[in-house]
Amino acid sequence: MKINPKNVTIVGAGVWGSALANLVTRNHHLVRIWSRHSSENFDSVIADVDLILSAVSIPGVRPTIDKLQALNLPQKTILVTATKGLDSLTRRTPSQLWQEAFPNHAIVVLSGPN
């Protein structure tokens, strides 16, 4: 099977984000990973990506959304959320927050047991 490698950025370099980065890499995609402690510029890891996978904790979802909204992402960019929980302010799920912020983007939810 011929693989068409995608440019993927994973936001969140904790255990979950790192495990997902490893999985995406093993499937022959190009991966960049960013965390709030990264020395790399956020804008540079987001430039020209096909897919952004957010693996931040629920308190980090809104700040991540804010950063991405400021970048005017192309509509073709796929957004994946791998965050569990409910937003403490609105009681919305992470996917609802993403859908509200990016109504013209494909939003994908990755979930499962701990």
C-alpha positions in Angstrom: 0.0 0.0 0.0 1.4 3.4 -1.0 1.4 5.9 1.9 0.9 9.6 1.3 2.8 11.1 4.3 1.0 13.9 6.0 2.6 16.8 7.9 1.3 16.4 11.5 1.8 18.7 14.5 1.0 17.4 17.9 0.4 20.0 20.6 1.1 18.6 24.0 4.3 16.7 24.7 3.2 14.8 27.8 2.9 11.0 28.0 -0.2 11.0 25.8 1.1 13.4 23.2 4.4 11.6 23.0 2.8 8.2 22.6 0.6 9.6 19.8 3.6 11.2 18.1 5.4 7.8 18.2 2.4 6.1 16.7 2.0 8.7 13.9 5.8 8.5 13.1 5.6 4.7 12.9 2.9 5.1 10.3 5.3 7.1 8.1 4.0 10.6 8.6 6.1 13.7 9.3 5.6 14.7 12.9 6.4 17.9 14.8 5.6 18.2 18.5 5.1 21.3 20.6 4.5 21.9 24.3 4.2 25.1 26.3 7.8 24.5 27.4 9.1 24.2 23.9 11.9 26.5 22.7 10.5 26.2 19.2 8.1 28.9 18.0 4.4 27.8 18.0 3.8 29.4 14.6 6.7 27.5 13.0 5.4 24.1 14.1 2.0 24.9 12.8 3.1 26.2 9.4 2.1 24.0 6.4 0.5 21.2 8.4 -2.2 18.9 7.2 -3.4 17.9 10.6 -3.1 19.3 14.1 -3.6 16.9 17.0 -4.2 18.5 20.4 -3.2 16.3 23.3 -3.3 19.0 26.0 -5.1 18.7 29.3 -8.6 20.3 29.5 -7.2 23.5 31.0 -4.9 23.9 28.0 -7.7 23.6 25.4 -8.8 27.2 25.4 -5.3 28.7 25.2 -4.5 26.3 22.4 -7.6 27.3 20.5 -6.7 30.9 21.0 -3.2 30.4 19.6 -4.5 28.6 16.6 -7.3 31.1 15.9 -4.7 33.9 15.7 -2.9 32.0 12.9 -5.9 31.9 10.4 -5.5 28.2 9.7 -6.4 27.0 6.2 -9.8 25.4 6.1 -8.3 22.1 4.8 -6.4 21.7 8.1 -7.8 18.8 10.1 -8.1 19.3 13.8 -8.0 16.3 16.2 -8.7 16.5 19.9 -7.4 13.8 22.2 -8.4 15.6 25.4 -10.9 14.2 27.9 -13.0 16.0 30.4 -15.3 19.0 30.5 -14.4 22.7 30.3 -14.8 24.1 33.8 -16.4 27.4 32.6 -18.9 26.1 30.1 -19.2 22.4 30.9 -18.6 21.7 27.2 -16.6 18.8 25.9 -13.3 19.6 24.2 -14.8 18.7 20.8 -17.6 21.2 21.3 -15.0 23.9 22.1 -13.1 23.1 18.9 -16.3 23.0 16.8 -17.4 26.4 18.1 -14.0 27.9 17.5 -13.4 26.3 14.0 -16.9 25.7 12.5 -15.4 25.3 8.9 -12.8 22.7 9.8 -13.0 19.0 10.1 -12.9 18.2 13.9 -12.0 14.6 14.8 -12.2 13.1 18.3 -9.7 10.5 19.5 -10.9 8.8 22.7 -10.6 5.7 24.7 -10.0 4.3 28.1 -7.1 5.6 30.3 
